[in-house]
Amino acid sequence: MESFHGYIGTYSHREGKRSKGIYYFDLEPQTGRVTVRGWNSEAENPTYLIFSPDRRYLDACGSNVSYTRFEGGGLFSFAVQEDHP
């Protein structure tokens, strides 16, 4: 059975709820089953995701990020592991 692989960004800090940032998942289109394979909790509120042209990096735009005394947005870049297509 063929499956598709993907990434999804979540609001990791919101109204007392906490998710884990960026999730890596498999989707089986014949059954609709989604299986979470892993996550990265380093990104805060990674809402927009895009691959680099060579697909070696996954870039994310985080909203409501506070790294210094300034609040606003932030950019993240993660190396994609070879076993994550």
N, C-alpha and C positions, 0 to 999 in steps of 0.2 A: 504494500500500500504506500503510495507516494505521500510525502508530507512536505510542508513548506516551513521555512525557518524565518523568524522575524524578531524584531526588537520593539519594545514599546516603552515610552517614558511616562512616568506618573507624577502626580503631585505628592511629594514625599513628606511634606509638612503641611498639614491642613486640618483645621478644626479638631485638634486632639487625636486625629488619626495619623498613622504613620505607615507608609508603604516603603519599599526599598529602592526607589529610584528607577533604574533601567532594568527591565526584565528581558531575558532571552527565552523564546518559546518555540515550540513546534505546533503546527496546525495540520490536522488530518482532514482534508476537505470532504472526504466521503462520509465521515461521521460527525464532523464539527468539533471533534475533541481537541482541546488546547492543553498542552503539557508544558509547564514552566520548567526550563532546564537550568536556570540560574539567574542571577541579578548582580547589579553593581550598586552599592549604596553610597558611593562617594559623591554622586551628583545630587544636588538639592533641587527639587522640582524640575526635572528635565522634561520640558514640554514639547520641544521640537527636535527631531533627530534626523541626521543625514550622514551618509557614508562619504568618505573621501573618494575621489575619482578612482583610486586603485583598490578601494574597499579594505584597506589595511587599518583604517581608523573610523570610529563612529563618533561624530561630533554631536554635541547636545547644547541647546540653549536653555539655561535655567532661569526661572522667574522668581522674584522675591528672594534673591540670594543675598546674604550678608556675610562678606568675608572680612571686611574692614569696618570702619565706623560708618561707611556708606552703604545704603541699601539700594537694590535695583536688580539688574540681571547679571548673568554670568555665562561664560562659554566654557565647555568642557570638551576634551578630546581623549578618547580611549583607544588603545590598541586592540584590534579584534584578534582573538585567539584563532589559530588555524583550524581548530575543530568546531568553530562557530562560523558557518558559511555566510 
